[in-house]
């Protein structure tokens, strides 16, 4: 079976991280979030995959290559143009990106799956495709029920008694929501869908294509399934997802390193005396780190690879990317430090901290972030 991963967006809600890496490459406990999606495809025999790229496309293409290390075949569809010797991004929207691929090669010649590249899921994709085919529609949205208090974060899907989609609401207020079914960005299509997508223009699946299908009374459905879904839609989600994994709320997500004590994981080549340091789990410390005996780490917390925690520093409920030096007597509480940036979990920039990024070239910054959290 064939698939597509949407990876062309600029990730504006995840800035400043996405100034260095594209959103699908944001690492969660050391693994780019999109890598998990490729692994899921491979598990369910979706072995031929096209990824549309635009913003920082070279980072995605350089990391995943032709896909053979993941047991799949990968190709890329770059959305942009060459002007005066420089590539300029020009994303076409999710549906426009699909159309570009189809116009180029006719790649989508059977039932195919399209997913967003910025989420981790453990969906039974085989079952989802089976339900799509049983319904007989031109398209199927995989939805998930959320609490009424959470609907305003998502696009809400409204269906009739047969599961056919009748309307959408984009991030409605709790009191206005007509459903608690939300769009997870997981879609199953038949090739006939391209009859409804214009070529050579920006066109989005959620805001353009699906409303058009409703307007034209084209049969397409939503299937509400039970699965875990971790979305990194904004800067706060990176910490929230990491915290939930460390707190054991995401069964099945592999924590890197070796568990040396209950709730404490270490990478290799790391210098730390667990009998002298005050480490309160859950805590992950990456490879190649140097932790002073007088340091304190209170979890949930993650310290990336090649970090230095100097004398008397205090880390609490924080996320530290690779190659960060935390100076003497420095307190880092409820903050995320990456590259040359520090942001509190409240979204405000950190001030008056004694820390620095130990590598500063653009090439290093991309490499560092990819290997971090």
PyMOL commands that set and color helices and strands:
alter all, ss='L'
color gray80, all
select helices_A, chain A and resi 12-14+17-19+23-25+33-43+57-64+68-70+94-105+125-135+148-153+174-176+191-196+205-215+235-246+362-370
alter helices_A, ss='H'
color red, helices_A
select strands_A, chain A and resi 2-7+27-28+31-32+48-53+73-78+80-83+86-89+112-116+119-121+139-145+155-159+165-170+181-189+220-224+229-231+258-261+264-266+278-280+283-285+290-291+296-298+301-303+308-309+314-316+319-320+324-326+331-333+335-338+341-344+355-357
alter strands_A, ss='S'
color yellow, strands_A
deselect
rebuild
show_as cartoon
